[in-house]
Every structure is written in structure tokens, then in C-alpha cells.
Amino acid sequence: MVNIAQLDPSASPLDYYGWELRRQREAAGLTQNQLGDCIFCTGSLVGQIETTRKLPTREFSERVDAALGTGGLFSRLIGLVLRSQLPSWFQPYAEMEARATYISTFQTQVVHGLLQTPAYARALLAVDYPDKVEELLAARLERQRILERAEPPALWVVLSEAVLLQQVGSREVMREQLAHLLSFRDNPWVHIQVLPFAVGEHAGMMGSFTLLRFDDDPALFYVDSYDQGHMTANPSVIKERSVGYARLQATALSTEDSAVLIARVMEERYGDPS
């Protein structure tokens, strides 16, 4: 007799996804191989996802919904599943970020997660999470979907010039990443400024931080570290950091001049060495 793994659907979003996938498949009278044939994958992959040994993707979820006629169930679940792959201390921030209508962030060392290319993000994640790179990458790319909404949040990013010069991955990875930043030049909801070294001391010397604003809830201030994130709605902190951020925006290059600098670094530092 085949030993069928038992899942506790309340254990995690991933367990619930696998449990529900098996339930819906069996209700449709399909074997794993038959469902795999319907959605252009192997039955083995279906089995691995049902038993939580493999993380589902958004494309897989959309195909399952179409094949089983589940009305978008798995396409809705996949967001929860991918978000659950984030470090537990980061998940509360990710949930609030997804609800924000205005995001303003200052980054001192790396490109903000919402603007990272897959190759850049993969290189970063491999440093601290070599065994979970693909799962965390999928979660990070899922976060970026908020920029694709019909009504996306307004995103204002101030990057230290160091972000452009610190090579992450290969030269090709950096060139692609800087080109990706430039692709937002005509996006009305994304604004990118570079804070050049020449400004000297500035209002962000204490490090990276993010401010989230909402339509009906108090604003939040967020800063993270290696193993935890700190988030607060303390009005005095919000006021202080909002003023600090405004000063950073005023000190940084304009969005137009920032694009010129990004393009120059992309060509001079990461262009074809020949």
C-alpha cells in the first residue's frame, strides 16, 4: 500500500496549500500524473508540492486554478505561502508594506528589496541564507508585485552613492540592476534619488530606514538588523524621521540628475571592459 503523507493544514500556509491541492485534485478524480499533464509539469512535482517538499510558484498556482476550476483559490493562497517563507521577524513588516499607500526609504548599502533584480537579490541572499536562496528569492519577488497593481503605492527611494559602487554579484549583475533602476524613470509612482558622497554628513548617518504611510492608519517607521526588525508608530519618531527624510530628499540629487549618475556608473564601472 502506498504510504500517503498526512498533512496538518493548520501548521503553516505551505501545509494548507499542499493539503488543499491534494483535496481539490482528488475531488476532481485526477491522479498526480494526470494533473501534471494538465498543467505541463510532472506528477512528481505535484506530489512534492502536496507534501510541502517543493515550494509552489505563482505560475503553477494559476495553472492549477485553470485546470481544477477553483476560482482563483491557489492564486490567492500563493501570496500567503511565499510571504511565510520570509524570516519570521520580517513578516509583520512585509504585511504592512503590502498595505501601504506611500513608501519612502533611505538605503545606505544595497538596493531596496522592491527594486532588486532576481540576480542581484539571489547574490545577496546567498551570503546569509545559502540553503534557502530560492525560497527567499520567490518571496522577495512576490513582495515586488505591489508595484504592478492597478493602484500601486507611491515609492520614493533615496540611495547612498555607495549602493551604486558596491558590487553585488558579477559586473553583469550590477549592470542589469542599475539598468533596472533606470527603467523606472518614466514611472509616475516610483522616484529614485542618489545621495552623493560629496554632500558629506547628512540626516541618514544612523543608517537605512523606511517610512510607511496608509490611508486610514497611523504611519510606521521601520529599521531592520541581522535578526530582527523594529517597527513603531510613535508620533515623535515619525515626526523626527519624516523631517530627516525630507532633508535627505532636499540634499540628494534630483531624480533627473540621479538617473544621469546611475547611467554613468553603469557604463564606467560595470560596462564592457574591452
C-alpha positions in Angstrom: 0.0 0.0 0.0 1.2 3.5 -0.9 2.2 5.5 2.2 0.4 8.8 1.8 1.9 11.6 3.9 -0.5 13.2 6.3 -0.6 17.0 6.4 -1.8 19.3 9.1 -3.5 22.1 7.2 -3.2 24.4 10.2 0.5 24.0 10.6 1.5 26.7 8.0 0.3 28.4 4.8 2.5 25.9 2.9 0.9 22.9 4.6 -2.5 24.3 3.9 -1.7 24.8 0.3 -0.4 21.2 -0.1 -3.4 19.8 1.8 -5.9 21.8 -0.3 -4.1 20.9 -3.5 -4.5 17.2 -2.7 -8.1 17.6 -1.7 -9.1 19.5 -4.8 -7.2 17.1 -7.1 -8.8 14.1 -5.6 -12.2 15.8 -5.7 -11.6 16.2 -9.5 -10.8 12.5 -9.8 -7.3 13.1 -11.0 -4.0 11.4 -10.1 -0.9 13.4 -9.6 0.3 12.4 -13.1 -3.0 13.4 -14.7 -3.0 16.8 -13.1 0.7 17.2 -14.0 -0.2 16.5 -17.7 -3.0 19.2 -17.5 -0.6 21.9 -16.1 2.5 20.9 -18.1 4.6 19.6 -15.3 5.5 16.2 -13.8 3.3 14.2 -11.4 6.3 14.1 -9.2 6.3 17.9 -8.9 2.6 17.8 -8.0 3.4 15.3 -5.3 6.3 17.3 -3.9 4.1 20.4 -3.6 1.3 18.4 -2.0 3.8 17.2 0.7 5.5 20.6 1.1 8.8 19.3 -0.2 8.7 21.8 -3.0 7.6 25.4 -2.9 4.8 26.2 -5.4 5.1 29.2 -7.8 2.6 31.7 -8.9 2.6 30.2 -12.4 1.9 26.8 -11.0 -0.9 28.1 -8.9 -2.6 29.9 -11.8 -2.4 26.7 -13.9 -3.9 24.6 -11.1 -6.8 27.1 -10.8 -7.5 26.8 -14.5 -7.2 23.0 -14.6 -9.3 22.4 -11.5 -11.7 25.3 -11.8 -11.0 26.5 -8.3 -11.9 30.1 -9.0 -8.5 31.6 -8.2 -8.1 29.8 -4.9 -4.5 28.8 -5.3 -3.6 32.2 -6.9 -4.8 33.8 -3.7 -3.1 31.3 -1.4 0.3 31.6 -3.1 0.9 35.1 -1.8 0.4 33.8 1.8 2.7 30.9 1.1 5.5 32.9 -0.3 5.3 35.5 2.4 5.5 32.8 5.0 9.0 31.9 3.6 10.3 35.3 4.8 12.2 35.4 8.2 9.5 35.4 10.9 10.8 38.8 12.3 10.4 40.4 8.8 6.9 39.1 8.1 5.0 41.8 10.1 6.8 44.5 8.1 6.1 42.8 4.8 2.4 42.6 5.6 2.3 46.4 6.4 4.4 47.2 3.3 1.8 45.4 1.2 -0.9 47.7 2.7 1.0 51.0 2.5 -0.1 53.7 0.1 3.2 55.7 0.4 6.6 54.1 1.0 9.7 56.3 1.5 13.0 54.6 2.2 16.7 55.5 2.6 19.2 52.8 1.8 22.9 53.0 2.6 24.3 49.8 1.2 22.0 47.8 -1.1 19.2 48.5 -3.5 15.8 48.3 -1.7 14.1 44.9 -2.0 11.2 46.2 -4.0 13.6 47.3 -6.8 16.1 44.4 -6.8 16.5 42.2 -9.9 16.4 38.5 -9.4 20.1 38.1 -10.0 21.0 40.9 -7.6 18.6 39.5 -4.9 19.9 36.0 -5.4 23.5 37.1 -4.8 22.6 39.0 -1.6 20.5 36.1 -0.2 23.2 33.6 -0.9 25.5 35.3 1.6 23.4 34.7 4.7 20.9 32.1 3.6 22.7 29.7 1.2 20.3 26.9 1.9 17.1 28.9 1.3 18.0 31.2 -1.6 15.3 30.1 -4.0 12.5 30.2 -1.4 13.5 33.7 -0.2 14.0 34.9 -3.7 10.5 33.8 -4.6 9.2 35.7 -1.5 11.1 38.8 -2.4 9.8 38.8 -6.0 6.3 38.3 -4.6 6.8 41.5 -2.5 7.5 43.4 -5.7 4.1 42.6 -7.1 2.7 45.6 -5.2 4.3 47.8 -7.8 2.3 46.1 -10.5 -1.1 46.9 -9.0 -3.6 49.0 -10.8 -3.2 51.4 -7.9 0.4 50.8 -6.7 1.8 52.6 -3.7 3.9 55.7 -4.2 7.6 54.7 -3.7 10.3 57.2 -3.0 13.8 55.8 -2.7 17.0 57.7 -1.7 20.1 55.6 -2.3 23.5 56.4 -1.0 26.1 56.6 -3.8 27.7 53.6 -2.1 24.8 51.4 -3.3 25.9 52.1 -6.9 29.5 51.3 -6.2 29.3 48.3 -4.0 29.4 45.3 -6.4 26.9 42.6 -5.6 27.3 39.5 -7.8 29.1 40.0 -11.1 29.6 43.1 -13.2 26.8 41.9 -15.4 24.5 41.6 -12.4 25.3 45.1 -11.3 24.8 46.5 -14.9 21.4 44.8 -15.1 20.5 46.1 -11.6 21.4 49.7 -12.5 19.6 49.4 -15.8 16.5 48.2 -13.9 16.7 51.3 -11.7 16.8 53.5 -14.8 13.7 51.7 -16.2 11.6 53.5 -13.5 12.4 57.0 -14.9 9.0 57.3 -16.5 7.1 55.5 -13.8 4.9 58.1 -12.1 4.8 56.2 -8.8 8.5 55.4 -8.4 11.1 58.1 -7.7 14.7 57.4 -7.2 17.3 59.8 -5.9 21.0 59.3 -5.2 22.7 60.9 -2.2 26.3 61.6 -3.4 29.3 61.3 -1.2 30.1 64.9 -1.9 27.3 66.1 0.5 29.3 65.0 3.5 27.4 64.5 6.7 23.7 64.1 6.3 20.4 63.2 8.1 20.7 59.5 7.4 24.1 58.8 9.1 22.5 56.4 11.5 21.6 54.0 8.7 18.9 52.7 6.4 15.2 53.2 7.4 11.7 53.2 5.9 8.6 55.1 6.5 5.2 53.6 5.6 2.1 55.7 5.3 -1.5 54.5 5.0 -4.9 55.9 4.0 -6.6 55.2 7.3 -3.9 54.0 9.8 -1.0 55.7 11.6 2.3 55.9 9.8 5.1 53.5 10.7 8.8 53.8 11.0 10.9 50.6 10.3 14.5 49.7 10.6 16.0 46.2 10.5 19.1 44.4 11.6 20.6 40.9 11.2 18.0 39.1 13.3 15.1 41.4 14.0 13.1 44.3 12.7 12.0 47.3 14.7 8.7 48.9 13.8 7.0 51.8 15.6 4.1 54.2 15.2 5.4 56.5 17.9 4.4 60.0 16.7 7.6 61.7 17.9 9.7 59.1 15.9 7.5 59.5 12.8 7.9 63.3 13.0 11.6 63.2 13.5 12.3 60.7 10.8 9.9 62.4 8.4 11.8 65.6 8.7 15.0 63.7 8.4 13.8 62.1 5.2 12.7 65.4 3.8 16.2 66.7 4.4 17.7 63.7 2.6 15.5 64.3 -0.4 16.5 68.0 -0.4 20.2 67.1 -0.2 20.2 64.3 -2.7 20.5 64.8 -6.5 17.2 65.4 -8.4 15.6 62.3 -9.9 16.9 63.5 -13.3 20.5 64.1 -12.2 20.3 60.8 -10.2 19.5 58.9 -13.4 22.4 60.6 -15.1 24.8 59.4 -12.3 23.3 55.9 -12.3 23.8 55.6 -16.1 27.4 56.9 -15.8 28.3 54.4 -13.1 26.7 51.7 -15.1 28.8 52.4 -18.1 32.1 53.4 -16.5 32.2 50.8 -13.7 30.2 47.9 -15.0 30.3 48.3 -18.7 32.2 46.1 -21.2 35.9 46.3 -20.1 37.0 45.8 -23.7 
